[in-house]
């Protein structure tokens, strides 16, 4: 296992209170790149949330991101998912906003 000294994204956001647009863009670019790679291999994580994105301090104090907790992930070859799955707190938010 690798130690991620910066903790998860949720704690990082709470601690920093304000994050520069440049840092957010770097984090999101890495996250989308990782998700694109997973999806290109037909894997679906199914529980992306700030707590499942951990941060490492790279060279020059840059932040590197990693996706963790693949407990609900699947290999999806047929392309269509219909089951609602994930962390209840985030699912409720998504359902509430869609009403």
Phi and psi in degrees as a GROMACS rama.xvg file:
@    title "Ramachandran Plot"
@    xaxis  label "Phi"
@    yaxis  label "Psi"
@TYPE xy
-108.029  135.336  UNK-2
-82.3803  124.756  UNK-3
-107.215  90.6104  UNK-4
-62.2255  -23.293  UNK-5
-83.671  -5.57001  UNK-6
78.7788  -162.256  UNK-7
-93.3312  167.781  UNK-8
-63.4642  -36.6613  UNK-9
-60.1078  -49.9628  UNK-10
-65.7726  -36.3684  UNK-11
-62.697  -43.9166  UNK-12
-64.117  -43.6669  UNK-13
-63.0588  -40.9095  UNK-14
-70.3845  -44.5205  UNK-15
-75.4134  -31.3083  UNK-16
66.6039  -42.2272  UNK-17
-135.263  128.109  UNK-18
-121.599  136.047  UNK-19
-65.7  153.053  UNK-20
-60.4507  -34.1508  UNK-21
-63.5961  -43.2033  UNK-22
-67.4286  -42.3792  UNK-23
-62.0411  -43.4293  UNK-24
-61.74  -40.6684  UNK-25
-65.3766  -42.9681  UNK-26
-63.1057  -47.8282  UNK-27
-65.8798  -38.1696  UNK-28
-60.6828  -44.8801  UNK-29
-65.7757  -41.9069  UNK-30
-62.9533  -48.3413  UNK-31
-65.6929  -34.9917  UNK-32
-64.4278  -43.4603  UNK-33
-64.7553  -43.7249  UNK-34
-64.6111  -39.2413  UNK-35
-61.5437  -42.3012  UNK-36
-63.5805  -46.4314  UNK-37
-58.6517  -47.7245  UNK-38
-65.8919  -33.2116  UNK-39
-65.8418  -22.2952  UNK-40
-98.2166  9.26127  UNK-41
69.9637  20.8189  UNK-42
-94.4291  141.472  UNK-43
-123.805  124.741  UNK-44
-71.2122  -48.7988  UNK-45
72.3602  7.87286  UNK-46
-151.566  48.266  UNK-47
-75.0721  123.64  UNK-48
-157.544  163.167  UNK-49
-56.3424  -32.517  UNK-50
-70.4949  -18.0757  UNK-51
-101.504  15.2249  UNK-52
-120.363  112.992  UNK-53
-104.163  155.051  UNK-54
-119.662  141.882  UNK-55
-124.392  148.57  UNK-56
-89.3201  114.77  UNK-57
-88.558  -160.107  UNK-58
-65.3389  146.786  UNK-59
56.8932  32.4522  UNK-60
62.0079  18.1246  UNK-61
-71.2494  153.866  UNK-62
-101.013  129.222  UNK-63
-106.892  140.734  UNK-64
-112.07  150.658  UNK-65
-139.251  142.426  UNK-66
-94.3164  133.919  UNK-67
-124.058  178.791  UNK-68
62.243  75.8234  UNK-69
-95.1276  24.6059  UNK-70
-62.4212  -29.1031  UNK-71
-106.466  4.9583  UNK-72
-72.5547  155.355  UNK-73
-140.5  160.27  UNK-74
-92.1704  117.168  UNK-75
-116.484  101.441  UNK-76
-91.1931  -23.1685  UNK-77
-88.2234  -12.2799  UNK-78
88.2321  -14.3494  UNK-79
-119.916  123.423  UNK-80
-115.073  133.188  UNK-81
-120.575  -13.2613  UNK-82
-79.1352  132.478  UNK-83
-83.1952  124.863  UNK-84
-148.83  147.94  UNK-85
145.081  -165.671  UNK-86
-80.1569  129.19  UNK-87
-53.5118  -44.4167  UNK-88
-57.4086  -39.4714  UNK-89
-79.8126  -33.265  UNK-90
-64.4241  -43.2753  UNK-91
-60.6228  -40.9191  UNK-92
-62.3145  -44.4291  UNK-93
-65.2594  -45.5142  UNK-94
-62.9226  -44.0819  UNK-95
-60.866  -42.4909  UNK-96
-71.0055  -22.2909  UNK-97
-85.4503  -6.14379  UNK-98
